[in-house]
Amino acid sequence: MKAMILAAGRGERMRPLTDHTPKPLLPVAGKTIIEHTIAQLVSAGFSEIIINHAHLGLQIEDYLGDGRRYGASISYSPEGEKGLETAGGIINALPLLGSKVFLVVNGDIATNFPFAELKNVTVDLAHIVMVDNPEHHPQGDFVLDMTGRVIENGTEKLTFSGIGLYRPELFCNTPPGSRKLGHLLRQAIVSKRVSGQKFTGFWMDIGTPERLQNLNDLHASKKTYG
């Protein structure tokens, strides 16, 4: 199964750190954010990796190269300086992702999620991993019902973790361009074609300089994932 890391975000909330460095290349415990994700994917058996990029994206290509030193084969899906949002980026990368189910991981999360488990999941159109709502997103996104189906409304909403399995068919009827994944997911959820699971381990959205520092502090205290 191929995996895609979404790495095209501008990182506005991370400025000024991202003015001259793309967010995936910011340091965490002696490695870049994206190197931690690559190492986890390779360890879980995902060695074919596609990375999209936009803002300062050539820095990512220059830094990671073809992926050989990580035990991976890395291909790139450039989007220009502005980027294409999440769904637009995936649509742009479909020729590289192929015709089978693929994994997509946000490039700005830290987690100890066991990615290898996803290889055994049966996918209709999509299967997403959800977590308890963090302080910065208390309203959540979706509800997981008793059957493992994702629904939009309910009392116990969870937050989409940025980890998901998708069939190309979820995107094939959507024209190229700048588009967000949430809209396509909601359409598929209404059609009852999205399953999910809740993850209760370590997960963090590294969205601000403060969270980046918090993650580095956790590493220093030996309390993190990995």
Residue pairs with C-beta under 8 A, 6 or more apart in sequence:
1 46
1 100
1 101
1 102
1 103
1 118
1 119
2 46
2 48
2 49
2 50
2 96
2 97
2 98
2 100
2 102
2 103
3 41
3 46
3 48
3 49
3 50
3 102
3 103
3 104
3 105
4 49
4 50
4 51
4 52
4 77
4 90
4 93
4 97
4 102
4 103
4 104
4 105
5 24
5 34
5 37
5 38
5 41
5 49
5 50
5 51
5 52
5 104
5 105
5 106
5 107
6 52
6 86
6 89
6 90
6 104
6 105
6 106
6 107
6 162
7 22
7 23
7 24
7 34
7 51
7 52
7 53
7 57
7 60
7 107
8 52
8 53
8 54
8 55
8 57
8 79
8 83
8 84
8 89
9 23
9 54
9 55
9 83
9 107
9 108
10 18
10 54
10 55
10 83
11 17
11 18
11 22
11 23
11 55
11 108
12 18
13 207
13 208
14 23
14 26
14 207
14 208
14 209
14 212
17 23
17 26
17 209
17 212
18 26
18 55
20 56
21 56
21 59
22 53
22 55
22 56
22 57
22 59
22 60
23 33
23 107
23 108
23 206
24 32
24 33
24 34
24 53
24 60
24 107
24 108
25 32
25 33
25 34
25 59
25 60
25 63
26 32
26 33
26 206
26 212
27 33
27 216
28 36
28 110
28 206
28 212
28 215
28 216
28 219
29 36
29 216
29 219
29 220
29 224
31 39
32 63
33 107
33 108
33 110
33 206
34 51
34 60
34 64
34 107
35 64
35 70
36 110
36 226
37 105
37 107
37 109
38 49
38 64
38 67
38 70
38 72
38 74
39 70
39 226
40 111
40 115
40 226
41 47
41 49
41 72
41 103
41 105
41 115
42 70
42 71
42 72
44 114
44 115
44 116
44 119
45 116
45 119
46 103
46 115
47 71
47 72
47 73
48 72
48 73
48 75
49 67
49 72
49 73
49 74
49 75
50 74
50 75
50 76
50 77
50 93
50 96
50 97
51 60
51 64
51 74
51 75
51 76
51 77
51 107
52 76
52 77
52 78
52 79
52 83
52 84
52 89
52 90
52 92
52 93
53 60
53 61
53 76
53 77
53 78
53 79
54 78
54 79
54 80
54 81
54 82
54 83
54 84
55 81
55 83
57 76
57 78
57 79
60 76
61 76
64 70
64 74
65 74
66 73
66 74
67 73
67 74
75 96
77 89
77 92
77 93
77 96
79 88
79 89
79 92
82 178
83 89
83 178
84 91
84 92
84 176
84 177
84 178
84 179
85 178
85 179
85 180
85 181
86 179
86 180
86 181
86 182
87 171
87 174
87 179
87 180
87 181
87 183
87 184
88 176
88 177
88 178
88 179
88 180
90 97
90 104
90 166
90 171
90 181
91 171
91 174
91 176
91 179
92 176
94 168
94 171
94 172
97 168
98 168
99 168
100 167
100 168
101 123
101 165
101 166
101 167
102 165
102 166
102 168
103 115
103 118
103 163
103 164
103 165
104 163
104 164
104 165
104 166
105 115
105 162
105 163
106 161
106 162
106 163
106 205
108 162
108 205
108 206
108 207
109 161
109 162
109 163
109 203
109 204
109 205
109 206
110 202
110 203
110 204
110 206
110 215
110 224
110 225
111 161
111 163
111 199
111 201
111 202
111 203
111 204
111 225
112 201
112 202
112 224
112 225
112 226
113 129
113 161
113 163
113 199
113 201
113 203
115 163
118 127
118 163
118 165
121 127
121 165
121 195
122 195
123 165
123 166
123 167
123 195
124 167
124 193
124 194
124 195
125 166
125 167
125 169
125 170
125 188
125 191
125 193
125 194
126 164
126 165
126 166
126 167
126 170
126 185
126 188
126 193
126 194
126 195
127 164
127 165
127 194
127 195
127 196
127 197
128 142
128 150
128 160
128 161
128 163
128 164
128 165
128 185
128 194
128 195
128 196
129 160
129 161
129 163
129 164
129 196
129 197
129 198
129 199
130 141
130 142
130 144
130 150
130 158
130 159
130 160
130 161
130 196
130 197
130 198
130 199
131 158
131 159
131 161
131 198
131 199
131 200
131 203
132 158
132 159
132 200
133 139
133 140
133 157
133 158
133 159
134 159
134 204
134 205
136 205
136 207
137 159
137 205
139 157
140 157
140 158
140 159
141 157
141 158
141 159
141 160
141 182
142 150
142 151
142 152
142 157
142 158
142 160
142 185
142 189
142 196
143 150
143 151
143 152
143 153
143 154
143 155
143 156
143 157
143 158
144 150
144 151
144 158
144 196
144 197
144 198
145 151
145 154
148 195
148 196
148 197
149 192
149 194
149 195
149 196
150 189
150 194
150 195
150 196
151 189
152 186
152 189
152 190
158 198
160 185
161 199
161 203
162 205
163 199
170 184
170 188
171 184
174 184
185 194
188 194
201 225
202 224
202 225
204 211
204 214
204 215
205 211
206 212
206 215
215 224
218 224
